[in-house]
């Protein structure tokens, strides 16, 4: 930069600082043109944006691109400014030019930026259409089609067009089966209403380039949909093929804990801790280790080794984890018969926001429930529900507590109220149907209610357990065995095992029944349904 240009830039900056951004912008932009300097062009854009002049910023970006035609930064700024000005229809040509100027190895990153940037547009359908037009060459090129169709699909999904997004994922995978983009998009679309999504994920996972991180993400989605056995199988495959990845071990441990496979869960957690201490950022390590220590504490508590449970809690470091840590301590105190001390510990926790207050309330109710203080818990729930009558979680919990108190009419009233408020929630249908079936009352109605729950959550093994139980109550033992065996295979929970064992016992398959009950006892000897079943049938294992 010569003295004249330096002086022009200096005066421009002084003008901006003295409150005359228009003059400063003109001087800096003129210097940028003369010097053909990208830094000065960017500064001119920034001055215009700071003075809230979108048109001036656009003019500077376009002057930048005209002066230095190969500049990718110029194209990127022009594109962002046009989108910010909501001039989506004008972005097709700049986007096409920007993509063409970007080397192939950098296209995936650019496409991710494009999807995020256009998702902010007011007219999202127009944004999806414009991007599809601009990416026409990439959509037709097998090398780039996978990630390009993923970008289009994400924008269609942002516009509320799930069908169009699915079509994009299918086309993207057809063009490039090894691309992870269509599979990631399909993961977002996975839902009982989108049966074409999961096959896209599965087809990607059998390719040689399948990333283990995507298999973990698939396992998370399976777990969220309560397909626990399938999620465990995916995670087992990941931990076998990539044993040095820490996160799969932690997720696998949580599933093993749910399945009451405590020894395996403990082994997975210790493996996770060894790996986590060597990898990741300090923040990631701290977050994951906190979860692992809490889970190990819970496993020790199940064994009634309260000293070890407390020792795991003592390893947790950080005030932000205080709530979870103290709640576990309260549970340990309650298990040792110190209920009042446990409740006082919960009540003494600070409340930073409404979520903290809700967590404290739920923890207090849980302590009372486990201590069989049902009336006190019911009164708390009733009072809270009266204050927030549309809180569906409170209504459901109050209904379950009413059942514990044998107030069955009150339970039914609350569950029907919940169904009226949230007709798409499966839990109320399932709870009411199961309660009727368990009491051998209105069995046709019970079956109808449970089938509605199955329709809303077809993969839930506990709802399948309810369906198997009502079939048993209606005398359909063969169908009940089929349903319960499938549910127990997917989720070997002691309560499902108790029901399956009773149906087998009644059908004369007593050796199989005893085998199932022994497995259930190993998982949780204190399960109330299991203990009540064995006592009622006078079975000693």
C-alpha positions as CSV (number, residue, x, y, z in Angstrom):
1,X,0.0,0.0,0.0
2,X,1.4,3.4,-1.0
3,X,1.2,6.6,1.0
4,X,-1.9,7.8,-0.9
5,X,-3.9,4.6,-0.3
6,X,-2.7,4.5,3.3
7,X,-4.0,8.0,3.9
8,X,-7.3,7.2,2.2
9,X,-7.9,4.2,4.5
10,X,-6.8,6.1,7.6
11,X,-9.2,9.0,6.9
12,X,-11.9,6.4,6.2
13,X,-11.5,4.7,9.5
14,X,-11.3,8.1,11.3
15,X,-14.6,9.1,9.6
16,X,-16.3,5.9,10.9
17,X,-15.0,6.5,14.4
18,X,-16.2,10.1,14.4
19,X,-19.7,9.2,13.5
20,X,-19.7,9.4,9.7
21,X,-19.8,5.8,8.5
22,X,-21.1,6.8,5.0
23,X,-17.9,8.8,4.2
24,X,-15.7,6.2,5.8
25,X,-17.4,3.4,3.8
26,X,-16.8,5.3,0.5
27,X,-13.2,5.9,1.2
28,X,-12.4,2.3,2.3
29,X,-14.3,0.9,-0.7
30,X,-12.5,3.2,-3.1
31,X,-9.1,2.1,-1.6
32,X,-10.2,-1.6,-1.9
33,X,-10.9,-1.2,-5.6
34,X,-7.6,0.6,-6.3
35,X,-5.5,-1.9,-4.2
36,X,-7.6,-5.0,-5.3
37,X,-7.3,-5.9,-1.6
38,X,-9.7,-8.5,-0.1
39,X,-9.2,-7.3,3.5
40,X,-10.2,-3.8,2.5
41,X,-13.3,-5.0,0.7
42,X,-14.3,-7.0,3.8
43,X,-13.8,-3.9,5.9
44,X,-16.1,-1.9,3.6
45,X,-18.8,-4.6,4.0
46,X,-18.4,-4.6,7.8
47,X,-18.7,-0.8,7.9
48,X,-21.9,-0.9,5.9
49,X,-23.3,-3.7,8.1
50,X,-22.4,-1.9,11.3
51,X,-24.3,1.2,10.1
52,X,-27.3,-1.1,9.2
53,X,-27.0,-0.4,5.5
54,X,-27.7,-3.7,3.8
55,X,-27.8,-2.2,0.3
56,X,-24.4,-0.6,0.8
57,X,-23.0,-3.9,2.2
58,X,-24.4,-5.7,-0.9
59,X,-22.9,-3.1,-3.2
60,X,-19.5,-3.6,-1.6
61,X,-19.7,-7.4,-1.8
62,X,-20.6,-7.1,-5.5
63,X,-17.8,-4.7,-6.2
64,X,-15.5,-7.1,-4.4
65,X,-16.6,-10.0,-6.7
66,X,-16.3,-7.9,-9.8
67,X,-12.8,-6.7,-8.9
68,X,-11.6,-10.1,-7.9
69,X,-13.7,-12.6,-9.8
70,X,-12.2,-15.7,-8.2
71,X,-12.7,-14.6,-4.6
72,X,-14.8,-17.1,-2.7
73,X,-15.1,-14.8,0.3
74,X,-16.7,-12.2,-1.9
75,X,-19.3,-14.7,-3.1
76,X,-19.9,-15.9,0.4
77,X,-20.5,-12.4,1.7
78,X,-22.8,-11.5,-1.2
79,X,-24.8,-14.6,-0.6
80,X,-25.2,-14.0,3.2
81,X,-26.2,-10.4,2.6
82,X,-28.9,-11.3,0.0
83,X,-30.3,-13.9,2.4
84,X,-30.3,-11.4,5.3
85,X,-32.1,-8.9,3.0
86,X,-34.6,-11.7,2.3
87,X,-33.9,-11.4,-1.4
88,X,-33.8,-15.2,-1.8
89,X,-34.8,-15.2,-5.5
90,X,-31.5,-13.2,-6.3
91,X,-29.2,-15.8,-4.7
92,X,-29.3,-18.6,-7.3
93,X,-26.5,-17.1,-9.5
94,X,-24.1,-16.1,-6.6
95,X,-24.6,-19.6,-5.0
96,X,-23.9,-21.4,-8.3
97,X,-20.7,-19.3,-8.7
98,X,-19.6,-19.9,-5.1
99,X,-20.1,-23.7,-5.4
100,X,-18.3,-23.8,-8.7
101,X,-15.3,-21.9,-7.2
102,X,-15.1,-24.3,-4.2
103,X,-12.7,-27.3,-4.6
104,X,-14.5,-30.7,-4.4
105,X,-12.8,-31.7,-1.0
106,X,-14.3,-28.6,0.5
107,X,-17.8,-29.0,-0.9
108,X,-19.3,-30.9,2.1
109,X,-18.4,-28.1,4.5
110,X,-19.8,-25.5,2.1
111,X,-23.0,-27.5,1.7
112,X,-23.4,-27.6,5.5
113,X,-23.0,-23.8,5.6
114,X,-25.5,-23.4,2.8
115,X,-28.1,-25.5,4.5
116,X,-27.7,-23.5,7.8
117,X,-27.7,-20.1,6.1
118,X,-30.8,-20.7,3.9
119,X,-32.7,-22.3,6.8
120,X,-32.9,-18.7,8.3
121,X,-34.9,-17.5,5.3
122,X,-38.4,-16.3,5.9
123,X,-39.8,-18.1,2.8
124,X,-38.3,-21.6,3.4
125,X,-40.0,-23.2,0.4
126,X,-38.6,-20.6,-1.9
127,X,-35.2,-21.1,-0.3
128,X,-35.3,-24.9,-1.0
129,X,-36.4,-24.3,-4.6
130,X,-33.6,-21.7,-5.3
131,X,-30.9,-23.9,-3.8
132,X,-32.1,-26.9,-5.9
133,X,-31.8,-24.7,-9.0
134,X,-28.4,-23.4,-8.0
135,X,-27.1,-26.9,-7.3
136,X,-28.4,-28.4,-10.6
137,X,-24.8,-29.3,-11.8
138,X,-23.9,-30.9,-8.5
139,X,-27.2,-32.9,-8.3
140,X,-26.4,-34.4,-11.7
141,X,-22.7,-35.2,-10.8
142,X,-22.3,-38.6,-9.1
143,X,-19.3,-37.3,-7.2
144,X,-21.3,-34.5,-5.5
145,X,-24.9,-35.7,-5.8
146,X,-25.0,-37.3,-2.4
147,X,-24.2,-34.2,-0.4
148,X,-26.0,-31.9,-2.8
149,X,-29.3,-33.8,-2.4
150,X,-28.7,-33.9,1.3
151,X,-28.6,-30.1,1.3
152,X,-31.8,-29.8,-0.7
153,X,-33.4,-32.4,1.6
154,X,-32.5,-30.5,4.7
155,X,-34.0,-27.3,3.3
156,X,-37.2,-29.1,2.3
157,X,-37.4,-30.5,5.8
158,X,-36.9,-27.0,7.2
159,X,-39.8,-25.9,5.0
160,X,-42.0,-28.7,6.5
161,X,-41.8,-30.9,3.5
162,X,-40.9,-34.3,5.0
163,X,-42.0,-36.1,1.9
164,X,-39.7,-34.0,-0.3
165,X,-36.9,-34.4,2.1
166,X,-37.3,-38.2,2.0
167,X,-37.3,-38.1,-1.8
168,X,-34.0,-36.1,-1.7
169,X,-32.4,-38.7,0.7
170,X,-33.4,-41.5,-1.6
171,X,-32.0,-39.8,-4.7
172,X,-28.8,-38.8,-2.9
173,X,-28.2,-42.4,-1.8
174,X,-29.0,-43.8,-5.2
175,X,-26.4,-41.5,-6.7
176,X,-23.7,-42.1,-4.1
177,X,-24.3,-45.1,-1.8
178,X,-21.1,-44.3,0.2
179,X,-22.1,-40.8,1.1
180,X,-23.1,-40.4,4.7
181,X,-25.2,-37.3,4.0
182,X,-28.4,-39.1,2.9
183,X,-28.2,-41.5,5.8
184,X,-27.8,-38.6,8.3
185,X,-30.9,-36.9,6.7
186,X,-32.8,-40.2,6.9
187,X,-31.9,-40.4,10.6
188,X,-33.6,-37.1,11.2
189,X,-36.7,-38.4,9.3
190,X,-36.9,-41.7,11.1
191,X,-40.4,-42.1,12.5
192,X,-43.2,-44.6,12.3
193,X,-44.8,-42.3,9.7
194,X,-41.7,-42.4,7.5
195,X,-41.1,-46.2,6.8
196,X,-38.6,-45.4,3.9
197,X,-36.1,-43.6,6.2
198,X,-34.7,-46.5,8.1
199,X,-33.8,-48.6,5.1
200,X,-31.6,-45.7,3.8
201,X,-29.7,-45.8,7.1
202,X,-29.3,-49.6,7.0
203,X,-28.1,-49.5,3.4
204,X,-25.4,-47.0,4.3
205,X,-24.3,-49.0,7.3
206,X,-23.4,-52.1,5.2
207,X,-21.0,-50.0,3.0
208,X,-17.3,-50.2,3.7
209,X,-17.0,-46.5,4.4
210,X,-19.8,-46.5,7.0
211,X,-18.7,-44.1,9.8
212,X,-19.0,-45.6,13.3
213,X,-20.3,-42.3,14.6
214,X,-23.4,-42.7,12.3
215,X,-24.0,-46.2,13.7
216,X,-23.9,-44.7,17.2
217,X,-26.4,-42.0,16.1
218,X,-28.6,-44.8,14.7
219,X,-28.4,-46.6,18.0
220,X,-29.5,-43.4,19.8
221,X,-32.6,-43.1,17.6
222,X,-33.4,-46.8,18.2
223,X,-33.1,-46.3,21.9
224,X,-35.3,-43.1,21.8
225,X,-37.9,-45.3,20.0
226,X,-37.6,-47.9,22.8
227,X,-36.1,-50.5,20.4
228,X,-33.5,-51.4,23.0
229,X,-32.4,-54.8,21.8
230,X,-31.6,-53.4,18.3
231,X,-29.9,-50.4,19.8
232,X,-27.7,-52.7,22.0
233,X,-26.8,-54.8,18.9
234,X,-25.7,-51.8,17.0
235,X,-23.6,-50.5,19.9
236,X,-22.0,-54.0,20.4
237,X,-21.0,-53.9,16.8
238,X,-19.4,-50.5,17.2
239,X,-17.5,-51.4,20.3
240,X,-16.2,-54.6,18.7
241,X,-15.1,-52.8,15.4
242,X,-13.9,-49.6,17.1
243,X,-13.1,-50.4,20.7
244,X,-11.2,-47.2,21.3
245,X,-14.2,-44.9,20.8
246,X,-15.5,-43.9,24.2
247,X,-19.0,-42.7,23.6
248,X,-20.5,-46.0,22.4
249,X,-19.4,-47.6,25.7
250,X,-21.3,-45.1,27.7
251,X,-24.5,-45.5,25.7
252,X,-24.2,-49.2,25.7
253,X,-23.8,-49.2,29.5
254,X,-27.1,-47.2,29.8
255,X,-28.9,-49.8,27.8
256,X,-27.3,-52.6,29.8
257,X,-28.5,-50.9,33.0
258,X,-32.0,-50.7,31.7
259,X,-31.9,-54.4,30.8
260,X,-30.6,-55.1,34.3
261,X,-27.4,-56.5,32.9
262,X,-25.5,-54.9,35.8
263,X,-22.1,-56.7,35.4
264,X,-21.9,-55.9,31.7
265,X,-22.9,-52.3,32.4
266,X,-20.2,-51.9,35.0
267,X,-17.6,-53.3,32.7
268,X,-18.7,-51.0,29.9
269,X,-18.6,-48.0,32.2
270,X,-15.1,-48.7,33.4
271,X,-14.0,-49.1,29.8
272,X,-15.6,-45.8,29.0
273,X,-13.8,-44.1,31.9
274,X,-10.4,-45.4,30.8
275,X,-10.9,-44.1,27.2
276,X,-12.6,-40.8,28.2
277,X,-9.6,-39.9,30.4
278,X,-7.4,-40.0,27.3
279,X,-9.6,-38.3,24.7
280,X,-11.9,-35.3,24.1
281,X,-11.9,-31.8,25.4
282,X,-11.9,-31.2,29.2
283,X,-15.6,-30.2,29.0
284,X,-16.6,-33.3,27.1
285,X,-14.6,-35.5,29.5
286,X,-16.2,-33.9,32.5
287,X,-19.7,-34.2,31.2
288,X,-19.3,-37.9,30.2
289,X,-17.4,-38.9,33.4
290,X,-20.1,-37.3,35.5
291,X,-22.7,-39.5,33.8
292,X,-20.6,-42.5,34.2
293,X,-20.0,-41.9,37.9
294,X,-23.7,-41.5,38.5
295,X,-24.4,-44.7,36.7
296,X,-21.8,-46.6,38.7
297,X,-23.2,-45.2,41.9
298,X,-26.6,-46.5,40.9
299,X,-25.2,-49.9,40.1
300,X,-23.6,-50.0,43.6
301,X,-26.9,-48.9,45.1
302,X,-28.6,-51.8,43.4
303,X,-26.2,-54.2,45.2
304,X,-26.9,-52.3,48.4
305,X,-23.2,-51.3,48.6
306,X,-24.0,-47.8,49.8
307,X,-20.4,-47.0,50.7
308,X,-19.2,-47.7,47.1
309,X,-22.2,-45.8,45.8
310,X,-21.1,-42.7,47.8
311,X,-17.5,-43.2,46.7
312,X,-18.5,-42.9,43.0
313,X,-20.5,-39.8,43.8
314,X,-17.5,-38.2,45.5
315,X,-15.6,-38.3,42.2
316,X,-18.0,-35.9,40.5
317,X,-16.4,-32.5,40.2
318,X,-18.3,-29.3,39.4
319,X,-21.1,-27.2,40.9
320,X,-23.2,-27.5,37.7
321,X,-23.6,-31.3,38.5
322,X,-24.7,-30.6,42.1
323,X,-28.3,-31.3,41.4
324,X,-27.8,-34.8,39.9
325,X,-25.2,-35.7,42.5
326,X,-27.3,-34.6,45.5
327,X,-30.4,-36.4,44.2
328,X,-28.4,-39.6,44.0
329,X,-27.2,-39.0,47.6
330,X,-30.8,-38.4,48.7
331,X,-31.8,-41.7,47.1
332,X,-29.0,-43.5,49.0
333,X,-30.2,-42.0,52.3
334,X,-33.8,-43.1,51.6
335,X,-32.6,-46.6,50.8
336,X,-31.0,-46.7,54.2
337,X,-34.2,-45.7,55.9
338,X,-33.3,-42.0,56.3
339,X,-36.3,-40.7,54.4
340,X,-36.7,-37.4,56.2
341,X,-33.0,-36.6,55.9
342,X,-33.2,-37.4,52.2
343,X,-36.1,-35.1,51.6
344,X,-34.4,-32.3,53.5
345,X,-31.4,-32.7,51.3
346,X,-33.5,-32.4,48.2
347,X,-35.3,-29.3,49.5
348,X,-32.0,-27.6,50.4
349,X,-30.8,-27.7,46.8
350,X,-30.7,-24.3,45.0
351,X,-33.3,-23.4,42.4
352,X,-31.7,-21.6,39.5
353,X,-34.7,-21.8,37.2
354,X,-38.1,-23.5,36.7
355,X,-36.5,-26.7,35.5
356,X,-34.5,-27.0,38.8
357,X,-37.7,-26.5,40.8
358,X,-39.5,-29.2,38.7
359,X,-36.6,-31.7,39.2
360,X,-36.6,-31.1,42.9
361,X,-40.3,-31.8,43.1
362,X,-40.1,-34.9,41.0
363,X,-37.2,-36.2,43.1
364,X,-39.1,-35.6,46.3
365,X,-42.2,-37.5,45.0
366,X,-39.9,-40.3,43.8
367,X,-38.5,-40.7,47.3
368,X,-42.0,-40.9,48.8
369,X,-43.1,-43.4,46.2
370,X,-40.1,-45.7,46.9
371,X,-40.7,-45.4,50.6
372,X,-44.4,-46.3,50.0
373,X,-45.6,-43.0,51.4
374,X,-48.3,-42.9,48.8
375,X,-50.8,-40.6,50.5
376,X,-48.2,-37.9,51.1
377,X,-47.0,-38.2,47.5
378,X,-50.6,-38.1,46.2
379,X,-51.3,-34.9,48.1
380,X,-48.2,-33.2,46.8
381,X,-49.1,-34.2,43.2
382,X,-52.8,-33.1,43.6
383,X,-51.7,-29.7,44.9
384,X,-49.2,-29.2,42.1
385,X,-51.7,-30.3,39.5
386,X,-54.3,-27.9,40.8
387,X,-51.9,-25.1,40.3
388,X,-51.0,-26.2,36.7
389,X,-54.0,-28.2,35.5
390,X,-52.6,-28.7,31.9
391,X,-49.4,-30.4,33.1
392,X,-49.8,-33.9,31.6
393,X,-46.9,-35.4,33.6
394,X,-48.5,-34.3,36.9
395,X,-51.8,-35.7,35.9
396,X,-50.3,-39.1,34.9
397,X,-48.2,-39.3,38.1
398,X,-51.2,-38.4,40.2
399,X,-53.2,-41.2,38.5
400,X,-50.6,-43.7,39.2
401,X,-50.4,-42.7,42.8
402,X,-54.2,-42.9,43.0
403,X,-53.9,-46.5,41.8
404,X,-51.4,-47.2,44.6
405,X,-54.0,-46.0,47.1
406,X,-56.6,-48.2,45.5
407,X,-58.6,-45.2,44.4
408,X,-59.4,-46.8,41.1
409,X,-62.3,-44.5,40.1
410,X,-60.0,-41.5,40.7
411,X,-57.2,-43.1,38.7
412,X,-59.6,-43.7,35.8
413,X,-61.0,-40.1,35.9
414,X,-57.5,-38.7,35.8
415,X,-56.4,-40.9,32.9
416,X,-59.4,-40.1,30.9
417,X,-58.8,-36.4,31.6
418,X,-55.2,-36.9,30.3
419,X,-56.5,-38.7,27.1
420,X,-58.8,-35.7,26.5
421,X,-55.9,-33.2,26.8
422,X,-53.4,-35.3,24.9
423,X,-55.1,-37.9,22.6
424,X,-51.8,-38.8,20.9
425,X,-50.1,-39.8,24.2
426,X,-49.8,-43.6,24.5
427,X,-49.1,-43.8,28.3
428,X,-52.6,-43.0,29.5
429,X,-54.3,-45.5,27.1
430,X,-51.8,-48.2,28.2
431,X,-52.1,-47.5,31.9
432,X,-55.9,-47.5,31.9
433,X,-56.1,-50.6,29.7
434,X,-53.6,-52.5,31.8
435,X,-55.3,-51.6,35.0
436,X,-58.7,-52.9,33.7
437,X,-57.0,-56.1,32.4
438,X,-55.2,-56.7,35.6
439,X,-58.5,-56.5,37.5
440,X,-60.3,-58.6,34.9
441,X,-62.8,-55.8,34.3
442,X,-64.2,-54.6,31.0
443,X,-61.7,-56.7,29.0
444,X,-62.9,-55.7,25.6
445,X,-62.5,-52.0,26.5
446,X,-59.1,-52.7,28.0
447,X,-57.9,-54.4,24.8
448,X,-59.2,-51.4,22.7
449,X,-57.3,-49.0,24.9
450,X,-54.1,-51.0,24.7
451,X,-54.3,-51.4,21.0
452,X,-54.6,-47.7,20.7
453,X,-51.4,-47.4,22.7
454,X,-49.7,-50.0,20.4
455,X,-50.8,-47.9,17.4
456,X,-49.1,-44.8,18.9
457,X,-45.9,-46.6,20.1
458,X,-45.6,-49.9,18.1
459,X,-42.1,-50.6,19.3
460,X,-42.6,-50.1,23.1
461,X,-42.1,-53.5,24.9
462,X,-44.0,-52.4,28.0
463,X,-47.1,-51.7,25.9
464,X,-46.6,-55.1,24.2
465,X,-46.5,-56.5,27.7
466,X,-49.9,-55.0,28.5
467,X,-51.3,-56.4,25.2
468,X,-50.0,-59.8,26.1
469,X,-51.5,-59.6,29.6
470,X,-55.0,-58.6,28.3
471,X,-54.9,-61.5,25.8
472,X,-54.1,-63.8,28.7
473,X,-57.0,-62.4,30.8
474,X,-59.3,-63.0,27.8
475,X,-58.2,-66.6,27.6
476,X,-56.0,-66.3,24.5
477,X,-53.0,-68.0,26.1
478,X,-51.2,-68.9,22.8
479,X,-51.4,-65.3,21.6
480,X,-50.4,-64.0,25.0
481,X,-47.3,-66.2,25.0
482,X,-46.3,-65.1,21.5
483,X,-46.6,-61.4,22.4
484,X,-45.0,-61.6,25.8
485,X,-42.0,-63.7,24.5
486,X,-41.4,-61.1,21.8
487,X,-41.6,-58.2,24.4
488,X,-39.3,-60.1,26.8
489,X,-36.8,-60.7,24.0
490,X,-36.7,-57.0,23.2
491,X,-36.6,-55.9,26.8
492,X,-35.9,-58.6,29.5
493,X,-37.5,-56.5,32.3
494,X,-38.5,-58.3,35.5
495,X,-42.1,-57.2,35.2
496,X,-42.5,-58.5,31.7
497,X,-40.7,-61.7,32.9
498,X,-43.2,-62.0,35.7
499,X,-46.2,-61.9,33.3
500,X,-44.6,-64.2,30.8
501,X,-43.8,-66.7,33.5
502,X,-47.3,-66.7,34.8
503,X,-48.8,-67.3,31.4
504,X,-46.4,-70.2,30.8
505,X,-47.1,-71.6,34.2
506,X,-50.8,-71.5,33.6
507,X,-50.4,-73.1,30.2
508,X,-48.5,-76.0,31.9
509,X,-45.0,-75.0,30.7
510,X,-43.7,-74.8,34.3
511,X,-40.1,-75.5,33.6
512,X,-39.9,-72.6,31.2
513,X,-41.8,-70.4,33.6
514,X,-39.3,-71.1,36.4
515,X,-36.4,-70.4,34.1
516,X,-37.9,-67.0,33.1
517,X,-38.6,-66.1,36.8
518,X,-35.0,-67.1,37.8
519,X,-33.7,-64.7,35.1
520,X,-36.1,-62.0,36.4
521,X,-34.9,-62.5,40.0
522,X,-31.3,-62.1,39.0
523,X,-32.2,-58.8,37.3
524,X,-34.3,-57.4,40.2
525,X,-35.3,-59.6,43.1
526,X,-37.3,-56.8,44.7
527,X,-39.6,-56.2,41.8
528,X,-43.1,-55.9,43.2
529,X,-44.9,-57.5,40.3
530,X,-42.5,-60.4,40.3
531,X,-42.7,-60.9,44.1
532,X,-46.5,-60.7,44.1
533,X,-46.7,-63.3,41.2
534,X,-44.4,-65.8,43.0
535,X,-46.3,-65.4,46.3
536,X,-49.7,-65.7,44.7
537,X,-48.8,-68.8,42.7
538,X,-46.9,-70.2,45.8
539,X,-43.7,-70.7,43.8
540,X,-40.3,-71.0,45.5
541,X,-37.3,-70.7,43.2
